[in-house]
Amino acid sequence: MVYKIVMALVLVLVFVFGTHADEPLDAENRALIDARLRALELPVIEVKPVELPGFYEVVLDGNQSLYITQDGRHFLTGDLYRMIPGLPLVNVTEQGRNQHRRALIDAVHESEMVVFSPPAEEVKATVNVFTDVDCGWCQKFHREVPELNRLGISVRYLAYPRAGVDSKSYDKIVSAWCSDERQEALTLAKLGEEIEQRTCENPVAAHYRLGREVGVNGTPSLVLGNGRLVPGYLPADKLAQQLGVIN
């Protein structure tokens, strides 16, 4: 209850006093904040201005955020919302997460993914999917790929072996990535069939780290074109609706 009251007061402050998102973080305040964060041993990625007077956003590993005062003495956890009369609430924190995810995914070249796509001229939308070959819901999602392609949706797989990089699932997905026929090998692995064990220079460990950075904690995890994270399985028609391909 106290948490809800505090966050409600934060929202009121944003509404009443406006924003300071363009104000720079001066050296003195940055030093104070850095000292406090080091003492907490938090996995800090970035400290940046935010539209909340007297606070800065601290982006943590795993694409999580907290809001810290300029003197580094207090912080709040939770999502920050913008309230404008007559308009829907806007989750400012999630908007930032989406931008961060999109930038990270865009930095991965498609040649490092396993891609199932309709012809280029038929592509209406793209979905990025963190997948594990031994995950039942990932296998179910994979059976939807032909229908997704028929609807004009390109599926770009990134590897996320849930058991980690020292697991049998990791070895299986590496073998698929190192196959001469990645699509076929990944499909067979998801069907539970044995594929030729292979190793090569591959991006699987990097994908796994990327998944953790963007906030993946289960598979399948879908990252839409705008950077929004959709955890879990969606059937083809529901995903197509999310992507705006069908009504």
N, C-alpha and C positions, 0 to 999 in steps of 0.2 A: 504494500500500500504506500509506504514512504517513497519507494522508487517511482511509482506512478505519479505521485504528487510532485516530486522533484522534476521529472521529465515534463510534466504539464507546465510547471513554472518556466522551464527552459523554452518551451514552445511559445509561451506568452511573451517572454523577453524578445524572441526573434520577431514576433508580430508587432510588438510595440516599439522597439528601438531600431528595427531595421537590420542591415547587414554591414559587415566590414570585410567581405571576402577578398577585396583587393588590397587590403592593408598588409604591408610587408611584416615579416617576423623579424624584429630588430635583434641585433647581436646580443644585447643584454638579456632579453627575454628568452632567446634561443639557448643561451648558456644555462639559464636557470632550468628550463624545461629539459634540456639534455642531461643535466646532472640528476634531476629527479628520475628520469626514465632509466638512466644507467643504474641507479640504486635499486630500481624495481626489476632490473634484468629482463625487460620486455623486448620482444623481437621486433624492433621498430624498423619500418620500411621508409616512412616519410612523415614529416611534420609540416602541416600547411594551414593557411588561413581558412576560415569557415564563416558562414553567415550567422554567427552567434557571437554577440558582443562580449569581449573579454575572454574568449576561448579560442583554442586552435585544435584542429583535428590531428590525431596521431593514428596513422595507418599502420597496422601490425601485420606480421606474416600470417598468412591464412585469410587475407583480405577482410580483416576485422578492424573496427575503429573504436577509439575512445576520444573524449573531449577534455582537454586539459586547460586550466587557467593560465593566464600569461605569466604568473609568478611561479607556476609549477607546483603549487601547494594542494590543489584539488583537481580531481577529474571525475567525469561521469561516463558510464557505459550505457549503451543503447543507441537506437537510431534517432536521428534528428529529422524532424518534419517541418515543412514550411506551410504556414497557414495564410491564405489570402482570401478575403471575403468573396464569396460567390464562385470560388474555384475549388477543385478537389484538393485534398491533402497531398503533398509531394514528399516522398521519402528522400531527403537530400543525401543521407548516408548511402542508401542503396544506389542512387544515381552515380555516386562516386565509385562504388564497387563495380558497377556495370562498366564504367569508363575504363577502370583499371583492368578488368577482365578482358575487355575488347582489345585493349592495347597489347596485352600479353599474348592473346590468341593470334592477333594479326601479325605478331612477330615470328610466328611459326610458319615456315614455308610449307605449302601443300605437299611438296615432295616428301616431307617427313611424316605424313599422315597416310592412313589407308582410306582411300576415297571411293565411295560408291555414288556415282552421279549420272543423271540423265545427260543427253547431249547438251553441250554448252548453250546452244540457242534455246533450249527448253527449261533451263534452270530459272526458277522463280524465287528460290530462297535457299539458304544454307544453314545447316545445324552442325555444331561441333559436339562430339560425344566422347566423353571419357569412359572407357570400357575395360572390362575384365573378361577374359574368355571363359572363366569358370563361374561367372555370375549368372544365375538363372534368369533374372530380369534383363540382363544384357543379351542373353540368348533369345529371349522373347522379343526384345526390341529388334534384334537383327533379322528376325523373320518378317518384320514390318518394312524392311529396307526396300524391297521391290515395289511395294505400294507407295512408299515415300518418293522413290524415283519417278514412278508413274505420275505422281502429283506435281512433279517439277522440283522436288527438294533434294539437294545434294547433301549426303551424309559424310562428314569428315571425322574419322576416328582418331582419337589420341589414346595412348595406352595408360591405363591406371590399374595395375595389378594390386588388388586391395591388400594382399598378404605381404606386400613389400617387395623390395628388389632382390631379396635372397629367398625366393619362394618358387615353387613349381609353376605357379601361374605366371610368374615373371619369365621363367624359361620358355614356357609355351608361347607367350606373346612375342618374345624375342625371336623365336623360330619362325613365327608367322611374318614378322617384319623383315626377316632376313631371307624369306622365300623369294624365288624368282616370280612367283604369282601370289602377291600379297593378299589380294581379295579372296582367292580360292583357299589359301592356307588359313586365313582368319575365319572364313566360313566353316571350314572343316573342323577347326579347333573348337568353335562354338557349338558344333554338333556333337562334340565329345569324341571325335575321331582322332586317331594318332596322326601327327604330321611329322615330317622329317625334322629331327633336331638340328638346328643350325645356329651359328653365331656369326656376327659381323658387327661392324660399327653401326650403332643404331641409336634412336632417340628415346628408347623406352624409359630409361631412368630419368632423363630430362623431362619427359611428359609427366612422370609420376611427381616430380618436384613441382612442376607447373600446376598440376592438379591441386596439390596442397596449397600452393600460393593463391589460387583463385577461389579456394573455399570448398573444394570437393571433399566430401566425407562419406561417399557411397557411390555405387555404380548401378545403372548408368547415370551420369550427370550430363545434362545438356546445356550448352552455352549457345544462346541464340545470337543472331547477327548484331544485336544492340548491346551484347555483353551480359544480358540477364541470365542468371543461373537457374535452371529448372531441375531440381533433384528428382531422380527416379524415372520409372518407365512411363511413357505416354503412348497410346495407340496412334497409328498414322493419322487418323482423322482429327484427333484432338491436337496433335502436334502441328498439323497443317493449319488449324484454326489459330493456334498460338503465333504462328509465323505469318498469318494474314493471307495464306494461299487460298483458303476457302472460308466461307462465312459460317 
